[in-house]
Amino acid sequence: MSGAGGYDEYGFIADLYDFVRPYRDRQDVAFFVDAAKECGGPVLEIGCGTGRVLIPTALADVDIVGLDLSSHMLGVCRQRLAQESGTVQSRVQLVQADMRNFNLERTFHLITVPFRPFQHLITVDEQRSCLESIRRHLADGARLILDLFNPNLDALASRQHGEEVGEEPEFVTPDGRRVIRRHRIVAHDRFNQFMHVELIYYVARTDAKSASSTPSACVTCFVSR
């Protein structure tokens, strides 16, 4: 799909997602859970991914629908949900759909867009279409919580194309893979205010005789308006 940035093409991204330090250590879950409890549900989470926010919300006795474009992300989320009780599982519905245009034929008392997936929409038409879809699903008096990036203008303007950067520490997955994640800017579009960023994952097994230096990579678009 145009503008999706290969999000649903790379299964290894979903496989590693829950172990990436900036994702795993992000301190926003309690905020979204408290908002869900305050409204009482039902909640629609757009870009639910592997369930980082969705599952704690269901554990807090709130009914929630998780929408995501990636079948791989939703697959990991289902695996995580399978480890919870039947009561928790009954509070969750997962939907594979495009945030730019979806119709669930119901409304919600709270719609959330955690961790900035809205900024993967790089045209005004895409953004308007997403917001129009959200509006159709808001009940009277409902709330929308939209997480947006606070841009670091110096970093956005000064980084060179092709320069591999990143200060994230190595992490180790439960099955013994050692992973280092880096990124590099492939292209800037300063007029439209977005850039193409390539995420690079260096993966090696702890039991391997030598580490692999061949990265797997995913190209994703981030907006900095």
Secondary structure as GFF3:
##gff-version 3
##sequence-region A 1 225
A	DSSP	alpha_helix	11	17	.	.	.	ID=ss1
A	DSSP	alpha_helix	21	24	.	.	.	ID=ss2
A	DSSP	alpha_helix	29	39	.	.	.	ID=ss3
A	DSSP	beta_strand	43	46	.	.	.	ID=ss4
A	DSSP	alpha_helix	54	59	.	.	.	ID=ss5
A	DSSP	beta_strand	64	68	.	.	.	ID=ss6
A	DSSP	alpha_helix	71	81	.	.	.	ID=ss7
A	DSSP	alpha_helix	86	90	.	.	.	ID=ss8
A	DSSP	beta_strand	92	96	.	.	.	ID=ss9
A	DSSP	beta_strand	108	113	.	.	.	ID=ss10
A	DSSP	three_ten_helix	117	120	.	.	.	ID=ss11
A	DSSP	alpha_helix	124	136	.	.	.	ID=ss12
A	DSSP	beta_strand	138	146	.	.	.	ID=ss13
A	DSSP	alpha_helix	153	158	.	.	.	ID=ss14
A	DSSP	beta_strand	171	172	.	.	.	ID=ss15
A	DSSP	beta_strand	177	189	.	.	.	ID=ss16
A	DSSP	beta_strand	194	205	.	.	.	ID=ss17
A	DSSP	beta_strand	216	223	.	.	.	ID=ss18
###
